Amino acid sequence: GLYLDHRADRRYLDDCGPEFAAVRDLGAHVQVWLDDRMAPLARRFTEPDLGVVPVTAIAPGSRTALDAALAAGGHRVITADLTTEDVAETTLRVARVLVSGLIPNAPAAFGYFGCPRFAEAALARGWRTQRPTGPKDFTLAPPPHM
């Protein structure tokens, strides 16, 4: 299901299984972080190795800049408008967007360990000196969001 079974003691790590195999939906990602034993792992978000910058130091983005950056990286963007007639009567729209060469967010149970993108990115960014090849080479704890 979307979530792990409720635990009054919030010890959700006890139910995650080896390598987070029981975290089969993104909803459980958030739930896992209710376990106090996950708190030390939050440092990768609050105190990353390369430091942090204030949000004001980040230039605003645009669709044009995003498209240019993706194209420069050799990625192809495919979009499909899925807006139904009833929703089209409003100002809302529904779209499915696929980008070649990128990896979607997935539940922790289904890691993309065989995908070369992770190894290539880790080496290119200097995060690793050797190719990561399996679960032992990754932080398997899911991010604290859906």
C-alpha positions in Angstrom: 0.0 0.0 0.0 0.8 3.7 0.1 2.0 3.6 3.7 3.5 1.1 6.2 1.1 0.0 8.9 0.7 2.6 11.7 3.1 2.3 14.6 2.4 4.2 17.8 6.1 3.9 18.7 7.1 5.4 15.3 9.8 2.8 14.9 9.1 2.4 11.2 12.7 1.3 10.4 11.8 -2.0 12.0 9.2 -2.6 9.2 11.3 -1.4 6.3 13.1 -4.7 5.7 16.6 -5.1 4.3 17.6 -2.3 1.9 14.2 -0.6 2.5 12.5 -3.4 0.5 9.1 -2.8 2.2 9.1 0.9 1.2 7.2 0.2 -2.0 5.4 3.5 -2.4 6.4 7.1 -2.1 4.0 7.7 0.7 6.1 5.5 3.0 9.1 7.7 2.4 7.7 10.4 4.6 6.6 7.9 7.2 10.0 6.4 7.6 11.3 9.8 8.6 9.0 9.7 11.7 11.4 7.2 13.2 13.9 9.1 15.4 16.7 6.8 14.2 16.5 8.5 10.8 17.4 11.9 12.2 21.2 11.6 11.7 20.6 10.9 8.0 18.9 14.3 7.6 22.4 15.9 7.6 22.8 15.1 3.9 20.0 17.6 3.3 20.8 20.2 6.1 24.6 20.0 6.0 25.6 18.7 2.6 29.3 18.1 2.0 29.5 20.9 -0.6 27.8 23.4 1.7 24.7 25.4 1.3 23.8 28.8 -0.2 21.0 31.1 0.6 18.0 30.8 -1.7 18.6 34.4 -2.7 22.0 33.4 -4.3 20.2 31.1 -6.7 19.2 32.8 -10.0 15.6 32.4 -10.9 14.9 29.8 -13.6 12.7 29.8 -16.6 11.2 27.2 -18.9 13.6 28.5 -21.7 16.6 28.1 -19.5 15.5 24.6 -18.4 14.9 23.5 -22.0 18.3 24.9 -23.0 20.1 23.1 -20.1 18.3 19.8 -20.9 19.2 20.1 -24.6 22.8 20.9 -23.8 22.9 17.7 -21.8 21.7 15.7 -24.7 18.2 15.1 -23.3 15.0 15.1 -25.3 11.8 16.4 -23.7 8.5 14.7 -24.6 5.2 16.2 -23.4 1.6 15.1 -23.7 -1.4 17.1 -22.7 -3.7 14.8 -20.7 -6.2 17.5 -19.7 -9.7 16.1 -19.8 -12.6 18.1 -21.2 -14.1 18.8 -17.7 -10.7 20.1 -16.4 -10.1 22.1 -19.6 -13.1 24.3 -18.6 -10.8 25.7 -15.8 -7.4 27.3 -16.0 -5.8 24.0 -14.9 -4.0 21.6 -17.2 -2.6 18.1 -16.8 0.6 17.0 -18.6 2.9 14.0 -18.7 6.5 15.0 -19.3 9.2 12.5 -20.1 12.9 13.4 -20.4 15.3 11.0 -22.0 18.3 10.0 -19.9 16.9 11.1 -16.6 15.6 8.9 -13.8 12.2 9.4 -12.2 11.5 9.4 -8.5 10.8 5.9 -7.3 10.0 4.1 -4.1 13.1 3.1 -2.0 12.4 -0.6 -2.6 13.0 -0.2 -6.3 16.5 1.3 -6.7 17.9 1.8 -10.1 21.2 0.1 -9.3 21.8 -1.2 -12.8 21.3 2.2 -14.4 24.6 3.7 -15.6 23.4 7.3 -15.0 24.1 7.1 -11.3 27.6 5.8 -11.8 28.3 8.4 -14.5 27.0 11.3 -12.4 28.8 10.2 -9.3 32.1 10.0 -11.1 31.6 13.2 -13.1 30.8 15.2 -10.0 33.7 13.8 -8.0 31.4 12.1 -5.5 33.1 8.8 -6.1 36.5 7.6 -7.4 35.1 4.2 -8.4 31.8 3.3 -10.1 29.0 2.5 -7.7 27.7 -0.9 -8.7 25.2 -2.1 -6.1 23.1 -1.4 -3.0 26.2 -1.3 -0.7 27.5 1.7 -2.7 24.4 3.9 -2.2 22.6 5.7 0.6 19.4 3.6 0.5 17.4 5.7 3.0 14.7 7.5 0.9 14.5 11.3 0.8 12.0 12.8 3.3 9.4 13.7 0.6 7.1 12.1 -1.8 
